[in-house]
Structure formats: structure tokens, C-alpha cells
Amino acid sequence: MDEPPGFPLKKAAHPGPCAGGTARRRMLLAAVGAGTVMLGLAVHFLVSGDLASLAADALYTVLLYLLLAIIAPRTGRHWLALSAFALSALIELAQLTGIPGQLAVSFPPSSLVLGTTFSAPDLVAYAVGAVAVYLADRFLSARASGRGARWRATQPE
């Protein structure tokens, strides 16, 4: 039986212009993600008040954006921001069921990821976090592309 042209699939001799940029972007996103986790935990445990709580919530959405960007590096920034907000809002709305609160009783660290009680202002904080990380990514990508880096080449609008 004759095989179709190009079969079996062969690896390209050159991985393409964006391959190195994608790996570099993922490493940078992971480093920023680690910093975001540390900052979020510091705000959560060391700073009191409603404003600190909202800042931690915004950082939660920033972290989701970064994780999504690592998983799907060619996804447009606006989709990453919308997806991060939607996931944050979904988790917040899940708190209305009481399940995250019950889970936190048996496994307290889960409250850092799933929360325990619904709070409508948290939704605003998630939106602020999504917009802030979108704008930061866009700004930093534009700066990096101006210096000849491949960051922007791997990240569509």
C-alpha cells in the first residue's frame, strides 16, 4: 500500500522562528507565576483588610492568566484574560454551593484555591486582575519586540 506524500511525518530540520520564543516566554511566565504566588500569599497572610483581600483576589486571576498562557502559549491575550476571569468567577460562584467551604474544613489549604464564601466584590477584583495582566502582557510584549526579542512573535493579540 502506498503511503501519502509526507508520510510518515518527519520532524522539520529547523523548529521555526517562534519555537525558542515560546520556550523563553513559558519560562518567563513560570517565573512571574512563582512571584505572583509568593506575592499573593504574602498579601493574604501578612496584610489585613478588605483592600488586601481584593488585591489577593486580583492576583489569583493574574496567576490563572499566567498558567493558561503557559499551557496554551499561542492563545490570544484577550482570550487568556477572558478565560482567567471566567474561571475565577466560576470558582467564586461555586462558593454559593457551600462545597468549597465544606472542603476547607477537611483540607484547609483548599480554601486558598477555592475560597469558602461568596463575595460579589471579588468578581470586580477578578475583572481588575484580568485587565491588569492583559495590559501588562501587552505592554511588556511590545517592549520586548522592540528589543528584538521573540516574546511578541509567540503571543497573538
ROGU-973057 format. One record per atom (N, C-alpha, C, O, CB): x, y, z; atom name; residue in one letter; residue number from 0. Coordinates in steps of 0.001 Angstrom, whole numbers. Glycine has a CB too. Layout:
BEGIN
      px      py      pz atomo residuo num
       X       Y       Z    CA       A NUM
...
This chain:
BEGIN
      px      py      pz atomo residuo num
     844   -1169       0     N       M   0
       0       0       0    CA       M   0
     895    1240       0     C       M   0
    1817    1361     807     O       M   0
    -963      -6    1219    CB       M   0
     604    2146    -914     N       D   1
    1380    3374    -991    CA       D   1
     966    4320     125     C       D   1
    -215    4457     447     O       D   1
    1203    4047   -2361    CB       D   1
    1967    4967     706     N       E   2
    1694    5931    1766    CA       E   2
    1563    7313    1146     C       E   2
    2228    7623     158     O       E   2
    2811    5912    2849    CB       E   2
     698    8147    1731     N       P   3
     532    9501    1186    CA       P   3
    1823   10293    1296     C       P   3
    2670   10005    2142     O       P   3
    -599   10242    1912    CB       P   3
    1969   11295     435     N       P   4
    3191   12105     479    CA       P   4
    3369   12710    1874     C       P   4
    2407   13130    2518     O       P   4
    3147   13228    -597    CB       P   4
    4616   12739    2315     N       G   5
    4911   13313    3615    CA       G   5
    4689   12347    4754     C       G   5
    4813   12723    5920     O       G   5
    4086   14526    3829    CB       G   5
    4359   11096    4434     N       F   6
    4102   10112    5485    CA       F   6
    5299    9170    5530     C       F   6
    5762    8825    4442     O       F   6
    2757    9323    5231    CB       F   6
    5841    8724    6609     N       P   7
    5492    9154    7954    CA       P   7
    5952   10591    8179     C       P   7
    6866   11091    7523     O       P   7
    6116    8216    9004    CB       P   7
    5299   11216    9106     N       L   8
    5625   12606    9385    CA       L   8
    7076   12719    9821     C       L   8
    7553   11948   10654     O       L   8
    4691   13182   10462    CB       L   8
    7756   13673    9254     N       K   9
    9150   13888    9593    CA       K   9
    9266   15199   10349     C       K   9
    8541   16157   10081     O       K   9
   10042   13893    8326    CB       K   9
   10181   15223   11286     N       K  10
   10433   16458   12015    CA       K  10
   11137   17428   11083     C       K  10
   11987   17045   10278     O       K  10
   11278   16198   13298    CB       K  10
   10762   18688   11214     N       A  11
   11411   19713   10413    CA       A  11
   12863   19855   10851     C       A  11
   13186   19688   12027     O       A  11
   10667   21060   10534    CB       A  11
   13718   20160    9913     N       A  12
   15127   20328   10234    CA       A  12
   15323   21529   11156     C       A  12
   16221   21528   11998     O       A  12
   15955   20495    8952    CB       A  12
   14499   22537   10999     N       H  13
   14582   23748   11815    CA       H  13
   13245   23926   12512     C       H  13
   12208   23903   11849     O       H  13
   14944   25008   10949    CB       H  13
   13231   24103   13832     N       P  14
   11970   24155   14564    CA       P  14
   11104   25374   14269     C       P  14
    9950   25414   14695     O       P  14
   12252   24112   16008    CB       P  14
   11613   26351   13566     N       G  15
   10825   27526   13237    CA       G  15
   11208   28705   14103     C       G  15
   11817   28545   15161     O       G  15
    9351   27232   13384    CB       G  15
   10844   29894   13644     N       P  16
   11304   31100   14325    CA       P  16
   10681   31306   15700     C       P  16
   11270   32000   16529     O       P  16
   11017   32290   13475    CB       P  16
    9527   30738   15970     N       C  17
    8855   31005   17235    CA       C  17
    9141   29969   18306     C       C  17
    8776   30171   19464     O       C  17
    7388   31086   17013    CB       C  17
    9785   28863   17951     N       A  18
    9972   27782   18918    CA       A  18
   10774   28237   20127     C       A  18
   10379   27978   21263     O       A  18
   10662   26601   18259    CB       A  18
   11893   28910   19899     N       G  19
   12707   29405   21008    CA       G  19
   11982   30479   21786     C       G  19
   12107   30551   23008     O       G  19
   14031   29942   20499    CB       G  19
   11223   31319   21094     N       G  20
   10466   32375   21759    CA       G  20
    9382   31815   22661     C       G  20
    9128   32362   23734     O       G  20
    9850   33301   20736    CB       G  20
    8740   30733   22243     N       T  21
    7694   30109   23055    CA       T  21
    8283   29527   24330     C       T  21
    7722   29709   25411     O       T  21
    6968   29014   22259    CB       T  21
    9398   28836   24217     N       A  22
   10037   28257   25405    CA       A  22
   10499   29365   26347     C       A  22
   10335   29264   27563     O       A  22
   11235   27361   25001    CB       A  22
   11067   30400   25790     N       R  23
   11532   31536   26593    CA       R  23
   10353   32215   27286     C       R  23
   10437   32575   28460     O       R  23
   12293   32555   25711    CB       R  23
    9267   32385   26560     N       R  24
    8068   33009   27139    CA       R  24
    7498   32138   28264     C       R  24
    7104   32651   29312     O       R  24
    6992   33242   26045    CB       R  24
    7456   30833   28044     N       R  25
    6937   29933   29078    CA       R  25
    7782   29998   30344     C       R  25
    7242   30020   31450     O       R  25
    6889   28495   28558    CB       R  25
    9092   30030   30190     N       M  26
    9969   30113   31368    CA       M  26
    9744   31427   32113     C       M  26
    9694   31454   33343     O       M  26
   11454   29985   30953    CB       M  26
    9612   32498   31364     N       L  27
    9375   33799   31988    CA       L  27
    8011   33827   32668     C       L  27
    7882   34347   33777     O       L  27
    9473   34924   30945    CB       L  27
    6998   33275   32017     N       L  28
    5662   33209   32615    CA       L  28
    5673   32379   33899     C       L  28
    5007   32728   34873     O       L  28
    4658   32617   31615    CB       L  28
    6428   31285   33898     N       A  29
    6521   30446   35102    CA       A  29
    7199   31208   36234     C       A  29
    6773   31118   37385     O       A  29
    7296   29144   34800    CB       A  29
    8242   31949   35917     N       A  30
    8930   32740   36945    CA       A  30
    8013   33826   37498     C       A  30
    7955   34042   38709     O       A  30
   10212   33373   36372    CB       A  30
    7301   34504   36607     N       V  31
    6353   35533   37050    CA       V  31
    5227   34884   37849     C       V  31
    4750   35461   38826     O       V  31
    5777   36319   35837    CB       V  31
    4801   33699   37445     N       G  32
    3771   32968   38184    CA       G  32
    4221   32638   39595     C       G  32
    3448   32784   40542     O       G  32
    3401   31691   37452    CB       G  32
    5467   32194   39748     N       A  33
    6003   31891   41082    CA       A  33
    6039   33156   41938     C       A  33
    5703   33126   43122     O       A  33
    7422   31275   40976    CB       A  33
    6445   34255   41330     N       G  34
    6440   35530   42049    CA       G  34
    5032   35963   42434     C       G  34
    4814   36525   43507     O       G  34
    7094   36609   41204    CB       G  34
    4081   35694   41546     N       T  35
    2685   36033   41824    CA       T  35
    2150   35217   42999     C       T  35
    1428   35742   43846     O       T  35
    1817   35798   40576    CB       T  35
    2504   33940   43048     N       V  36
    2081   33090   44170    CA       V  36
    2664   33634   45470     C       V  36
    1949   33764   46464     O       V  36
    2525   31610   43949    CB       V  36
    3959   33954   45471     N       M  37
    4591   34468   46690    CA       M  37
    3961   35793   47126     C       M  37
    3693   36002   48309     O       M  37
    6100   34650   46469    CB       M  37
    3732   36677   46167     N       L  38
    3109   37959   46493    CA       L  38
    1687   37762   47003     C       L  38
    1282   38395   47978     O       L  38
    3106   38879   45269    CB       L  38
     932   36891   46351     N       G  39
    -436   36621   46778    CA       G  39
    -505   36048   48179     C       G  39
   -1354   36448   48975     O       G  39
   -1098   35678   45818    CB       G  39
     391   35106   48490     N       L  40
     422   34529   49836    CA       L  40
     844   35574   50868     C       L  40
     306   35611   51974     O       L  40
    1379   33324   49881    CB       L  40
    1803   36419   50507     N       A  41
    2229   37482   51425    CA       A  41
    1082   38440   51718     C       A  41
     856   38808   52871     O       A  41
    3423   38253   50840    CB       A  41
     365   38841   50688     N       V  42
    -775   39737   50881    CA       V  42
   -1838   39046   51725     C       V  42
   -2410   39654   52630     O       V  42
   -1366   40178   49519    CB       V  42
   -2102   37782   51431     N       H  43
   -3149   37038   52144    CA       H  43
   -2836   36890   53628     C       H  43
   -3707   37093   54475     O       H  43
   -3330   35660   51521    CB       H  43
   -1588   36536   53941     N       F  44
   -1248   36231   55327    CA       F  44
    -681   37404   56121     C       F  44
    -764   37413   57349     O       F  44
    -273   35124   55351    CB       F  44
    -109   38388   55441     N       L  45
     587   39452   56160    CA       L  45
    -137   40795   56169     C       L  45
     183   41663   56980     O       L  45
    1932   39637   55569    CB       L  45
   -1091   40972   55293     N       V  46
   -1797   42250   55201    CA       V  46
   -3267   42009   55518     C       V  46
   -3876   41066   55012     O       V  46
   -1626   42897   53784    CB       V  46
   -3825   42865   56355     N       S  47
   -5232   42685   56710    CA       S  47
   -6085   43760   56038     C       S  47
   -5576   44781   55576     O       S  47
   -5418   42729   58245    CB       S  47
   -7364   43509   55995     N       G  48
   -8296   44484   55456    CA       G  48
   -8930   44043   54151     C       G  48
   -8473   43114   53485     O       G  48
   -7602   45786   55256    CB       G  48
   -9995   44743   53813     N       D  49
  -10738   44414   52597    CA       D  49
   -9920   44671   51336     C       D  49
   -9986   43899   50380     O       D  49
  -12026   45214   52542    CB       D  49
   -9150   45755   51335     N       L  50
   -8349   46081   50157    CA       L  50
   -7305   44991   49895     C       L  50
   -7053   44634   48744     O       L  50
   -7661   47451   50337    CB       L  50
   -6709   44473   50946     N       A  51
   -5730   43394   50789    CA       A  51
   -6405   42139   50238     C       A  51
   -5838   41438   49401     O       A  51
   -5040   43084   52139    CB       A  51
   -7603   41865   50709     N       S  52
   -8342   40703   50217    CA       S  52
   -8639   40839   48726     C       S  52
   -8512   39878   47967     O       S  52
   -9649   40527   51004    CB       S  52
   -9034   42035   48319     N       L  53
   -9325   42266   46901    CA       L  53
   -8052   42191   46056     C       L  53
   -8082   41695   44930     O       L  53
  -10003   43633   46710    CB       L  53
   -6946   42678   46593     N       A  54
   -5668   42586   45871    CA       A  54
   -5269   41124   45684     C       A  54
   -4801   40736   44613     O       A  54
   -4553   43353   46631    CB       A  54
   -5454   40318   46725     N       A  55
   -5145   38887   46621    CA       A  55
   -6042   38220   45584     C       A  55
   -5594   37337   44852     O       A  55
   -5309   38193   47992    CB       A  55
   -7308   38638   45515     N       D  56
   -8224   38084   44519    CA       D  56
   -7789   38457   43102     C       D  56
   -7849   37630   42192     O       D  56
   -9654   38577   44779    CB       D  56
   -7353   39700   42919     N       A  57
   -6870   40117   41602    CA       A  57
   -5637   39301   41215     C       A  57
   -5491   38901   40060     O       A  57
   -6542   41631   41592    CB       A  57
   -4755   39055   42179     N       L  58
   -3562   38252   41910    CA       L  58
   -3921   36816   41553     C       L  58
   -3210   36169   40784     O       L  58
   -2631   38268   43117    CB       L  58
   -5011   36320   42102     N       Y  59
   -5498   34978   41775    CA       Y  59
   -5794   34889   40275     C       Y  59
   -5416   33920   39616     O       Y  59
   -6771   34634   42607    CB       Y  59
   -6463   35894   39753     N       T  60
   -6787   35902   38329    CA       T  60
   -5528   36093   37484     C       T  60
   -5409   35511   36406     O       T  60
   -7805   37008   38019    CB       T  60
   -4596   36902   37971     N       V  61
   -3316   37065   37280    CA       V  61
   -2624   35705   37165     C       V  61
   -2109   35355   36103     O       V  61
   -2405   38086   38031    CB       V  61
   -2614   34948   38249     N       L  62
   -1983   33629   38232    CA       L  62
   -2679   32696   37240     C       L  62
   -2012   31960   36513     O       L  62
   -2002   33013   39637    CB       L  62
   -4002   32719   37206     N       L  63
   -4721   31881   36241    CA       L  63
   -4345   32262   34807     C       L  63
   -4143   31383   33968     O       L  63
   -6246   32012   36444    CB       L  63
   -4250   33548   34522     N       Y  64
   -3833   34024   33197    CA       Y  64
   -2458   33444   32852     C       Y  64
   -2252   32913   31761     O       Y  64
   -3797   35585   33152    CB       Y  64
   -1522   33556   33802     N       L  65
    -165   33068   33553    CA       L  65
    -146   31562   33307     C       L  65
     549   31085   32410     O       L  65
     745   33413   34730    CB       L  65
    -907   30819   34100     N       L  66
    -975   29369   33911    CA       L  66
   -1579   29014   32553     C       L  66
   -1085   28125   31860     O       L  66
   -1797   28724   35034    CB       L  66
   -2643   29709   32181     N       L  67
   -3253   29461   30874    CA       L  67
   -2293   29812   29742     C       L  67
   -2251   29117   28727     O       L  67
   -4549   30263   30730    CB       L  67
   -1526   30883   29911     N       A  68
    -562   31289   28884    CA       A  68
     564   30270   28751     C       A  68
    1100   30072   27661     O       A  68
      18   32670   29212    CB       A  68
     923   29621   29862     N       I  69
    1944   28569   29801    CA       I  69
    1392   27347   29073     C       I  69
    2078   26746   28246     O       I  69
    2420   28179   31227    CB       I  69
     150   26986   29383     N       I  70
    -471   25799   28787    CA       I  70
    -760   26011   27303     C       I  70
    -549   25111   26489     O       I  70
   -1768   25448   29528    CB       I  70
   -1241   27198   26956     N       A  71
   -1622   27491   25572    CA       A  71
    -929   28779   25116     C       A  71
   -1561   29834   25056     O       A  71
   -3174   27622   25436    CB       A  71
     367   28697   24795     N       P  72
    1153   29912   24538    CA       P  72
     750   30703   23295     C       P  72
    1113   31874   23174     O       P  72
    2580   29544   24417    CB       P  72
      30   30109   22393     N       R  73
    -356   30829   21171    CA       R  73
   -1776   31385   21240     C       R  73
   -2290   31921   20258     O       R  73
    -232   29911   19969    CB       R  73
   -2395   31256   22391     N       T  74
   -3744   31796   22566    CA       T  74
   -3655   33311   22700     C       T  74
   -2748   33834   23348     O       T  74
   -4446   31169   23814    CB       T  74
   -4588   33999   22091     N       G  75
   -4598   35452   22141    CA       G  75
   -4741   35968   23565     C       G  75
   -5391   35348   24406     O       G  75
   -5718   35995   21282    CB       G  75
   -4124   37108   23814     N       R  76
   -4159   37699   25153    CA       R  76
   -5582   37947   25641     C       R  76
   -5899   37703   26806     O       R  76
   -3384   39002   25164    CB       R  76
   -6423   38426   24755     N       H  77
   -7800   38722   25185    CA       H  77
   -8518   37446   25609     C       H  77
   -9317   37469   26546     O       H  77
   -8586   39419   24054    CB       H  77
   -8241   36326   24925     N       W  78
   -8865   35053   25319    CA       W  78
   -8298   34559   26643     C       W  78
   -9024   33996   27463     O       W  78
   -8657   33987   24227    CB       W  78
   -7006   34769   26850     N       L  79
   -6407   34390   28129    CA       L  79
   -7043   35183   29266     C       L  79
   -7386   34622   30307     O       L  79
   -4882   34617   28104    CB       L  79
   -7196   36482   29063     N       A  80
   -7781   37336   30106    CA       A  80
   -9236   36954   30371     C       A  80
   -9653   36835   31523     O       A  80
   -7691   38822   29701    CB       A  80
  -10004   36762   29300     N       L  81
  -11406   36365   29477    CA       L  81
  -11523   35004   30152     C       L  81
  -12388   34804   31004     O       L  81
  -12123   36336   28128    CB       L  81
  -10661   34074   29776     N       S  82
  -10698   32737   30374    CA       S  82
  -10298   32780   31847     C       S  82
  -10912   32110   32678     O       S  82
   -9772   31784   29608    CB       S  82
   -9280   33559   32168     N       A  83
   -8852   33682   33563    CA       A  83
   -9973   34289   34405     C       A  83
  -10241   33832   35516     O       A  83
   -7570   34545   33669    CB       A  83
  -10623   35321   33870     N       F  84
  -11744   35921   34602    CA       F  84
  -12886   34919   34753     C       F  84
  -13463   34786   35832     O       F  84
  -12245   37193   33882    CB       F  84
  -13210   34216   33669     N       A  85
  -14324   33260   33716    CA       A  85
  -14058   32141   34730     C       A  85
  -14959   31757   35475     O       A  85
  -14565   32656   32320    CB       A  85
  -12843   31623   34762     N       L  86
  -12505   30585   35740    CA       L  86
  -12594   31123   37165     C       L  86
  -13114   30456   38059     O       L  86
  -11095   30035   35473    CB       L  86
  -12084   32330   37365     N       S  87
  -12155   32952   38690    CA       S  87
  -13604   33131   39119     C       S  87
  -13972   32810   40249     O       S  87
  -11430   34310   38692    CB       S  87
  -14422   33646   38204     N       A  88
  -15832   33866   38514    CA       A  88
  -16553   32544   38758     C       A  88
  -17403   32458   39644     O       A  88
  -16513   34635   37380    CB       A  88
  -16229   31529   37992     N       L  89
  -16845   30214   38179    CA       L  89
  -16519   29650   39563     C       L  89
  -17393   29107   40238     O       L  89
  -16371   29239   37084    CB       L  89
  -15283   29779   39972     N       I  90
  -14886   29305   41299    CA       I  90
  -15590   30116   42379     C       I  90
  -16021   29566   43392     O       I  90
  -13355   29392   41477    CB       I  90
  -15707   31422   42162     N       E  91
  -16417   32269   43132    CA       E  91
  -17894   31867   43227     C       E  91
  -18452   31768   44320     O       E  91
  -16296   33764   42737    CB       E  91
  -18504   31640   42086     N       L  92
  -19917   31233   42084    CA       L  92
  -20106   29847   42687     C       L  92
  -21150   29565   43275     O       L  92
  -20473   31255   40660    CB       L  92
  -19106   28979   42547     N       A  93
  -19183   27653   43157    CA       A  93
  -19251   27746   44675     C       A  93
  -19738   26830   45338     O       A  93
  -17982   26806   42739    CB       A  93
  -18767   28843   45216     N       Q  94
  -18828   29037   46668    CA       Q  94
  -20259   29159   47163     C       Q  94
  -20531   28936   48343     O       Q  94
  -18042   30275   47066    CB       Q  94
  -21164   29507   46278     N       L  95
  -22582   29579   46653    CA       L  95
  -23148   28204   46995     C       L  95
  -24158   28102   47691     O       L  95
  -23396   30205   45522    CB       L  95
  -22504   27152   46510     N       T  96
  -22978   25791   46791    CA       T  96
  -22595   25325   48188     C       T  96
  -23213   24403   48720     O       T  96
  -22423   24821   45764    CB       T  96
  -21596   25941   48785     N       G  97
  -21122   25528   50096    CA       G  97
  -20088   24417   50039     C       G  97
  -19476   24093   51057     O       G  97
  -22274   25087   50929    CB       G  97
  -19884   23836   48882     N       I  98
  -18932   22729   48755    CA       I  98
  -17498   23181   49048     C       I  98
  -16795   22487   49783     O       I  98
  -19010   22125   47349    CB       I  98
  -17031   24317   48505     N       P  99
  -15666   24738   48855    CA       P  99
  -15483   24962   50359     C       P  99
  -14424   24651   50903     O       P  99
  -15312   26014   48108    CB       P  99
  -16487   25488   51021     N       G 100
  -16402   25678   52467    CA       G 100
  -16291   24368   53215     C       G 100
  -15516   24254   54165     O       G 100
  -17600   26437   52962    CB       G 100
  -17063   23375   52792     N       Q 101
  -17000   22049   53421    CA       Q 101
  -15648   21391   53159     C       Q 101
  -15086   20733   54034     O       Q 101
  -18140   21146   52900    CB       Q 101
  -15135   21576   51948     N       L 102
  -13837   21010   51614    CA       L 102
  -12740   21648   52469     C       L 102
  -11803   20971   52893     O       L 102
  -13535   21205   50118    CB       L 102
  -12862   22950   52719     N       A 103
  -11869   23661   53529    CA       A 103
  -11833   23151   54967     C       A 103
  -10796   23224   55626     O       A 103
  -12161   25156   53520    CB       A 103
  -12956   22637   55455     N       V 104
  -12982   22077   56804    CA       V 104
  -12116   20817   56871     C       V 104
  -11375   20620   57834     O       V 104
  -14434   21758   57233    CB       V 104
  -12210   19973   55852     N       S 105
  -11437   18729   55854    CA       S 105
  -10014   18916   55323     C       S 105
   -9114   18164   55695     O       S 105
  -12151   17680   55027    CB       S 105
   -9805   19907   54461     N       F 106
   -8475   20175   53901    CA       F 106
   -8284   21687   53807     C       F 106
   -8530   22270   52751     O       F 106
   -8302   19499   52492    CB       F 106
   -7847   22336   54897     N       P 107
   -7765   23801   54957    CA       P 107
   -7022   24493   53815     C       P 107
   -7452   25569   53401     O       P 107
   -7121   24179   56209    CB       P 107
   -5917   23928   53276     N       P 108
   -5252   24630   52170    CA       P 108
   -6145   24825   50936     C       P 108
   -5879   25708   50121     O       P 108
   -4012   23869   51768    CB       P 108
   -7192   24017   50793     N       S 109
   -8079   24181   49638    CA       S 109
   -8757   25543   49637     C       S 109
   -9178   26030   48588     O       S 109
   -9133   23083   49622    CB       S 109
   -8863   26156   50804     N       S 110
   -9503   27475   50861    CA       S 110
   -8692   28531   50122     C       S 110
   -9246   29539   49681     O       S 110
   -9702   27901   52309    CB       S 110
   -7380   28312   49980     N       L 111
   -6551   29259   49233    CA       L 111
   -6844   29206   47741     C       L 111
   -6662   30197   47035     O       L 111
   -5076   28976   49479    CB       L 111
   -7293   28065   47263     N       V 112
   -7575   27901   45837    CA       V 112
   -9059   28103   45534     C       V 112
   -9409   28761   44555     O       V 112
   -7130   26515   45366    CB       V 112
   -9925   27542   46367     N       L 113
  -11361   27549   46089    CA       L 113
  -12152   28559   46904     C       L 113
  -13327   28793   46621     O       L 113
  -11916   26196   46333    CB       L 113
  -11527   29165   47916     N       G 114
  -12255   30087   48776    CA       G 114
  -13246   29333   49649     C       G 114
  -13283   28103   49654     O       G 114
  -12981   31145   47942    CB       G 114
  -14048   30094   50386     N       T 115
  -15041   29447   51254    CA       T 115
  -16412   30080   51153     C       T 115
  -17420   29375   51193     O       T 115
  -14582   29488   52684    CB       T 115
  -16473   31404   51024     N       T 116
  -17763   32084   50978    CA       T 116
  -17810   33045   49797     C       T 116
  -16801   33647   49429     O       T 116
  -18029   32837   52295    CB       T 116
  -18974   33176   49222     N       F 117
  -19181   34052   48064    CA       F 117
  -19094   35514   48490     C       F 117
  -19592   35895   49549     O       F 117
  -20549   33765   47397    CB       F 117
  -18460   36320   47657     N       S 118
  -18390   37760   47869    CA       S 118
  -18441   38444   46501     C       S 118
  -17534   38273   45686     O       S 118
  -17091   38158   48658    CB       S 118
  -19483   39206   46254     N       A 119
  -19641   39873   44953    CA       A 119
  -18480   40807   44615     C       A 119
  -18069   40842   43455     O       A 119
  -20935   40658   44935    CB       A 119
  -17928   41569   45569     N       P 120
  -16784   42423   45213    CA       P 120
  -15582   41645   44679     C       P 120
  -14753   42202   43959     O       P 120
  -16357   43223   46418    CB       P 120
  -15484   40376   45026     N       D 121
  -14393   39562   44484    CA       D 121
  -14469   39494   42959     C       D 121
  -13438   39445   42289     O       D 121
  -14433   38142   45081    CB       D 121
  -15676   39492   42411     N       L 122
  -15838   39446   40956    CA       L 122
  -15226   40684   40304     C       L 122
  -14630   40601   39231     O       L 122
  -17326   39331   40582    CB       L 122
  -15379   41825   40962     N       V 123
  -14768   43063   40454    CA       V 123
  -13248   42943   40517     C       V 123
  -12551   43339   39583     O       V 123
  -15253   44304   41270    CB       V 123
  -12734   42393   41627     N       A 124
  -11287   42219   41760    CA       A 124
  -10751   41291   40670     C       A 124
   -9667   41525   40136     O       A 124
  -10937   41662   43153    CB       A 124
  -11497   40252   40340     N       Y 125
  -11070   39341   39276    CA       Y 125
  -11010   40071   37935     C       Y 125
  -10079   39871   37155     O       Y 125
  -12024   38132   39182    CB       Y 125
  -11999   40913   37673     N       A 126
  -12006   41687   36424    CA       A 126
  -10812   42635   36379     C       A 126
  -10164   42766   35340     O       A 126
  -13325   42483   36281    CB       A 126
  -10518   43292   37491     N       V 127
   -9367   44194   37556    CA       V 127
   -8075   43413   37308     C       V 127
   -7200   43873   36575     O       V 127
   -9311   44914   38930    CB       V 127
   -7959   42244   37914     N       G 128
   -6766   41419   37705    CA       G 128
   -6615   40989   36258     C       G 128
   -5509   41001   35717     O       G 128
   -6813   40195   38595    CB       G 128
   -7717   40608   35628     N       A 129
   -7673   40168   34230    CA       A 129
   -7256   41309   33306     C       A 129
   -6438   41117   32407     O       A 129
   -9039   39617   33800    CB       A 129
   -7816   42486   33526     N       V 130
   -7463   43643   32699    CA       V 130
   -6006   44041   32947     C       V 130
   -5272   44339   32005     O       V 130
   -8409   44836   32995    CB       V 130
   -5593   44046   34210     N       A 131
   -4225   44453   34544    CA       A 131
   -3192   43520   33918     C       A 131
   -2201   43988   33359     O       A 131
   -4039   44488   36060    CB       A 131
   -3408   42209   34004     N       V 132
   -2425   41285   33451    CA       V 132
   -2452   41324   31916     C       V 132
   -1414   41155   31276     O       V 132
   -2692   39850   33959    CB       V 132
   -3616   41545   31332     N       Y 133
   -3698   41692   29873    CA       Y 133
   -2862   42893   29420     C       Y 133
   -2054   42793   28496     O       Y 133
   -5179   41860   29418    CB       Y 133
   -3073   44029   30089     N       L 134
   -2346   45242   29717    CA       L 134
    -848   45102   29981     C       L 134
     -33   45563   29182     O       L 134
   -2899   46445   30481    CB       L 134
    -484   44472   31089     N       A 135
     933   44266   31397    CA       A 135
    1581   43367   30348     C       A 135
    2684   43655   29885     O       A 135
    1100   43654   32803    CB       A 135
     915   42295   29974     N       D 136
    1453   41385   28959    CA       D 136
    1606   42115   27635     C       D 136
    2622   41975   26954     O       D 136
     542   40147   28789    CB       D 136
     624   42873   27284     N       R 137
     674   43615   26015    CA       R 137
    1812   44638   26020     C       R 137
    2558   44752   25047     O       R 137
    -672   44324   25754    CB       R 137
    1939   45378   27118     N       F 138
    2992   46390   27230    CA       F 138
    4379   45747   27211     C       F 138
    5265   46188   26480     O       F 138
    2811   47210   28516    CB       F 138
    4558   44706   28016     N       L 139
    5864   44051   28083    CA       L 139
    6218   43360   26773     C       L 139
    7386   43316   26388     O       L 139
    5888   43040   29220    CB       L 139
    5228   42831   26098     N       S 140
    5472   42200   24799    CA       S 140
    5906   43224   23768     C       S 140
    6799   42962   22963     O       S 140
    4222   41468   24313    CB       S 140
    5278   44389   23791     N       A 141
    5643   45448   22844    CA       A 141
    7067   45926   23120     C       A 141
    7830   46178   22187     O       A 141
    4647   46635   22936    CB       A 141
    7424   46050   24385     N       R 142
    8788   46465   24736    CA       R 142
    9796   45405   24308     C       R 142
   10852   45728   23764     O       R 142
    8906   46727   26253    CB       R 142
    9467   44146   24554     N       A 143
   10386   43066   24199    CA       A 143
   10572   42973   22694     C       A 143
   11683   42726   22225     O       A 143
    9879   41735   24743    CB       A 143
    9504   43167   21928     N       S 144
    9630   43066   20474    CA       S 144
   10451   44224   19933     C       S 144
   11102   44086   18897     O       S 144
    8244   43039   19806    CB       S 144
   10432   45349   20606     N       G 145
   11241   46489   20193    CA       G 145
   12718   46246   20376     C       G 145
   13540   46877   19711     O       G 145
   10838   47711   20957    CB       G 145
   13074   45328   21280     N       R 146
   14481   44996   21525    CA       R 146
   14907   43769   20734     C       R 146
   16024   43282   20907     O       R 146
   14723   44762   23016    CB       R 146
   14039   43265   19875     N       G 147
   14409   42125   19052    CA       G 147
   14107   40786   19696     C       G 147
   14505   39748   19166     O       G 147
   15851   42196   18726    CB       G 147
   13419   40784   20818     N       A 148
   13086   39512   21465    CA       A 148
   11945   38840   20709     C       A 148
   11261   39483   19913     O       A 148
   12700   39731   22957    CB       A 148
   11739   37555   20955     N       R 149
   10700   36806   20265    CA       R 149
    9440   36646   21106     C       R 149
    8556   35870   20740     O       R 149
   11222   35451   19872    CB       R 149
    9338   37351   22209     N       W 150
    8171   37235   23091    CA       W 150
    6892   37498   22319     C       W 150
    5972   36682   22365     O       W 150
    8283   38209   24274    CB       W 150
    6811   38604   21619     N       R 151
    5603   39006   20932    CA       R 151
    5266   38048   19778     C       R 151
    4094   37818   19478     O       R 151
    5754   40429   20412    CB       R 151
    6287   37501   19145     N       A 152
    6058   36635   17999    CA       A 152
    5261   35389   18375     C       A 152
    4609   34795   17516     O       A 152
    7381   36233   17381    CB       A 152
    5302   34992   19621     N       T 153
    4589   33782   20022    CA       T 153
    3239   34090   20650     C       T 153
    2498   33167   20989     O       T 153
    5429   32982   20989    CB       T 153
    2903   35361   20814     N       Q 154
    1682   35714   21528    CA       Q 154
     819   36653   20674     C       Q 154
    1102   37848   20595     O       Q 154
    2020   36373   22885    CB       Q 154
    -228   36121   20037     N       P 155
   -1102   36975   19234    CA       P 155
   -1979   37844   20118     C       P 155
   -2186   37555   21297     O       P 155
   -1971   36130   18306    CB       P 155
   -2480   38894   19537     N       E 156
   -3424   39761   20258    CA       E 156
   -4685   38981   20400     C       E 156
   -5656   39475   20973     O       E 156
   -3678   41128   19525    CB       E 156
